[in-house]
Amino acid sequence: MSLAKRVFELHQIEQAILSQRNQADEIDLRLNHNSAYEKAREELSAAEQGEADLEGKYKELDAESEQLRNNIQRINDKLYGGKIKNPKELMSFEQEAAMLKSNLVPKDDLLLAMMERLESRKAEVQRLQELCKTIEAAWNKEKPELKVEREKVVAEVAKLEKKRKEIAEDIDSSALSAYEGIKGRKSQPVVRVEQGKCMGCRVTLSISELQRVRGMSIVTCSNCGRILYLS
């Protein structure tokens, strides 16, 4: 087997290791994060805060309405208690009662509207709570499977790392150094030669280049600098 082909195998192994590690990272992400659950929790938190704010406003308005009712009742007790005989005083209390009642009506209307909004918000909070539970249950069910899958990936990485070490030890230091240098500049440092062309840059090689590629030494493309090998 040519040295270039061996270097190509090394690169393939390294790509496989990278792929497996990316897969492990993806599994870790799925184990520790669930975008659907996080989104549902954010929506639930916002809905709960909205419910709390609305409930606070409702209680405040209800207290104001209750105070108006108490004031109206107090005035009615005076009006119909039989103790006040002065017509002017009676008229003054009647006017005050009318004004309080006129203030009470819009507050009661607003209370009713707020009650409907509050009930709707409570229903939304309950819906989101159930959604969070459903997503979390499915996520927890998936986690054991993900952990098993991750163990397999880790085992595969260890197997590939061993294979990489074996191949690297089979390549002389100068060829390995050349490969590492090109890999730092090119995502695909080793490419095939097909029909007389470098498959990295698609440039046709000269006859002398083709002859050197057929040898056992490392040859790089004069155009793109990649290591060339014949399959």
C-alpha positions in Angstrom: 0.0 0.0 0.0 1.3 3.4 -0.9 2.2 5.9 1.8 -0.3 8.4 0.3 -3.1 5.8 0.6 -2.1 5.2 4.2 -2.3 8.9 4.9 -5.7 9.0 3.2 -6.9 6.2 5.5 -5.6 8.2 8.5 -7.7 11.2 7.4 -10.8 9.0 6.9 -10.4 7.6 10.4 -10.0 11.1 11.8 -13.2 12.2 10.0 -15.0 9.2 11.5 -13.8 10.1 15.0 -15.0 13.7 14.5 -18.4 12.5 13.3 -18.8 10.2 16.3 -17.7 12.9 18.7 -20.2 15.3 17.1 -22.9 12.6 17.6 -21.9 12.3 21.2 -22.2 16.1 21.6 -25.6 16.0 20.1 -26.7 13.2 22.4 -25.4 15.3 25.4 -27.4 18.3 24.2 -30.5 16.2 23.9 -29.9 14.7 27.4 -29.4 18.1 29.0 -31.7 20.3 27.0 -35.1 20.0 25.4 -36.1 23.0 23.3 -39.8 22.1 23.3 -39.8 21.8 27.1 -37.8 25.0 27.6 -40.2 26.9 25.3 -43.2 25.5 27.1 -41.7 26.4 30.5 -41.0 30.0 29.3 -44.6 30.3 28.1 -45.9 28.8 31.4 -43.7 31.3 33.4 -45.0 34.2 31.4 -48.6 33.0 31.7 -48.3 32.5 35.5 -46.9 36.0 35.9 -49.7 37.4 33.8 -52.2 35.5 35.9 -50.6 36.8 39.1 -50.6 40.4 37.8 -54.2 40.2 36.6 -55.3 38.6 39.9 -53.6 41.4 41.8 -55.4 44.1 39.7 -58.7 42.2 40.2 -58.3 42.1 44.0 -57.5 45.8 44.1 -60.5 46.7 41.9 -62.7 44.4 44.0 -61.6 46.1 47.2 -62.5 49.5 45.7 -65.9 48.2 44.6 -66.5 46.7 48.0 -65.6 50.0 49.6 -68.1 51.8 47.4 -70.8 49.3 48.3 -70.0 49.8 52.0 -70.3 53.6 51.6 -73.6 53.2 49.6 -74.9 50.9 52.4 -73.8 53.4 55.0 -75.6 56.2 53.3 -78.7 54.1 52.7 -78.8 53.3 56.4 -78.9 57.0 57.1 -81.5 57.7 54.4 -83.9 55.0 55.4 -83.0 54.8 59.1 -85.6 57.5 59.9 -83.1 59.5 61.9 -82.5 62.3 59.3 -85.5 64.6 59.0 -83.9 67.6 57.3 -84.9 67.6 53.6 -81.7 69.3 52.5 -79.6 66.8 54.4 -81.7 63.9 52.9 -81.2 65.3 49.4 -77.4 65.6 50.0 -77.2 62.0 51.0 -79.3 60.9 48.0 -77.0 62.8 45.7 -73.9 61.2 47.3 -75.5 57.8 47.0 -76.3 58.4 43.3 -72.8 59.5 42.6 -71.3 56.4 44.4 -73.7 54.1 42.4 -72.6 55.8 39.2 -69.0 55.1 40.1 -69.8 51.5 41.1 -71.4 50.5 37.8 -68.3 50.8 35.6 -66.1 49.2 38.2 -68.5 46.2 38.3 -68.4 46.0 34.5 -64.7 46.1 34.6 -64.6 43.4 37.3 -66.7 41.1 35.2 -64.5 41.6 32.2 -61.4 41.0 34.4 -63.0 37.9 35.8 -63.5 36.5 32.3 -59.9 37.3 31.4 -58.6 35.8 34.6 -60.5 32.5 34.0 -59.1 32.4 30.5 -55.6 33.0 31.8 -56.0 30.3 34.4 -57.1 27.9 31.7 -54.1 28.8 29.7 -51.8 28.2 32.7 -53.4 24.8 33.3 -52.9 23.9 29.6 -49.3 24.8 29.7 -48.7 22.9 32.9 -50.1 19.8 31.3 -48.0 20.4 28.2 -44.9 20.7 30.3 -45.7 17.5 32.1 -46.3 15.6 28.8 -43.1 16.8 27.2 -41.1 16.1 30.4 -42.5 12.6 30.7 -41.6 11.9 27.0 -38.1 13.4 27.6 -37.5 11.3 30.7 -38.6 8.2 28.8 -36.1 8.9 26.0 -33.1 9.6 28.3 -32.2 5.9 29.1 -32.2 5.2 25.4 -30.0 8.2 24.7 -27.6 7.1 27.4 -27.2 3.7 25.9 -26.7 5.3 22.5 -24.0 7.5 23.9 -22.2 4.6 25.5 -22.1 2.9 22.0 -20.7 6.1 20.4 -18.0 6.5 23.1 -17.0 2.8 22.6 -16.8 3.4 18.8 -14.7 6.5 19.4 -12.3 4.5 21.5 -12.1 1.8 18.8 -11.4 4.4 16.1 -8.8 6.1 18.2 -6.9 2.9 18.6 -7.1 2.3 14.8 -5.9 5.9 14.2 -2.9 5.3 16.5 -2.0 2.1 14.6 -2.2 3.9 11.2 -0.2 6.9 12.5 2.5 4.7 13.8 2.8 3.1 10.3 3.5 6.5 8.7 6.9 8.1 8.8 7.2 11.3 10.7 8.0 13.5 7.7 4.9 12.3 5.8 2.8 12.7 9.0 4.1 16.3 9.5 3.3 17.2 5.9 -0.2 15.8 6.4 -0.8 17.7 9.6 0.5 20.9 8.0 -1.9 20.6 5.0 -4.8 19.6 7.3 -4.4 22.9 9.1 -5.1 24.7 5.9 -7.4 22.4 4.0 -10.5 20.6 5.2 -9.8 17.8 2.8 -6.0 17.4 2.9 -5.8 14.1 0.9 -7.6 13.5 -2.4 -7.8 10.9 -5.1 -6.5 11.2 -8.6 -9.1 10.1 -11.1 -8.7 10.2 -14.9 -5.5 12.2 -14.5 -7.1 14.9 -12.4 -6.8 16.1 -8.8 -10.2 15.6 -7.3 -9.6 18.4 -4.9 -9.3 21.2 -7.4 -10.2 19.3 -10.7 -6.9 20.4 -12.3 -5.3 17.9 -14.8 -2.0 16.7 -13.5 1.2 16.8 -15.7 2.7 13.5 -16.8 5.6 13.9 -14.4 3.2 14.5 -11.5 1.2 11.4 -12.4 4.4 9.3 -12.5 5.4 10.6 -9.1 2.0 9.9 -7.7 2.4 6.2 -8.8 5.4 6.0 -6.6 5.6 5.4 -2.9 6.5 8.9 -1.7 4.1 11.7 -0.7 3.2 14.0 -3.7 1.1 17.2 -3.4 -0.9 18.9 -6.1 1.0 21.8 -7.6 -2.2 23.8 -7.8 -4.1 23.2 -4.5 -1.3 21.7 -2.3 -3.3 18.6 -1.3 -1.7 15.2 -0.9 -2.5 13.0 -4.0 -3.1 9.3 -4.1 -4.2 6.7 -6.7 -7.1 4.5 -5.6 
